[in-house]
């Protein structure tokens, strides 16, 4: 029987997601390799695995970086070099069709993380506090801005804090206010215990806005998730 060696690598990145709020993005991977690879072979495998882990964590954290050949993180600068005539621009750089609804351009995010890279949207929220963020989008998708409780008192469900063009004001620290704010009392009714209203930012290319939503306040679950027209709903919120 071939003897095996176990390789375990991990990487953690701390990211500022809002004023006075940080989140840790981390990933650990364990892999078994044959000892017959030798010490140098095992070390090379571990180094390659660590680079993959680091890249994945930085990608999920929305960090616009590359790794140098020796694994050092290098922040990528936005390029101002013109493209050759034969190069076709990427989808994030193409001008929207004249008949398309007005919305924030991917290159000018509405108060979210400015990474210079546009990620694909996913069916449901992932990452840090995904359950709360998904609940926030579910409320925005299906519910009115306010509810009335059993005593006739008003409960703020969410507040639209962005302007009609999708931009937001800046704080004194130079960061953007969230695009939407979800009321803590509304979240409490969905089973989430938060100390204050929950801010919702829209990232580059709307990448953190899920493709599907479900009426969580009405008792639906992920199994009931349906696709939604986020652009139209966003316009409705400003009308």
Buried (B, 14 or more C-beta within 10 A) or exposed (E): EEEEBEBEBEBEBEBEBBEEEEBEBEBEBEEEBEEEBEEEBBEEBBEEBBBBBBBBBBBBBBBBBEBEEEEEEEEEEEEEEEEEEEEEEEEBEEEEEEEEEEBBBBEEBBBBBBBBBBBEBBEBBEBBBBEBBBBBBBBBBBBEBEBEEEEEEEBBBBBBBBBEEBBBEEEEEEBBBBBBBBBBBBBEBBEBEBEEBBBBBBBBBBBBBBBBBBBBBEEBEEEEBEEBEBBEBBBEBEE
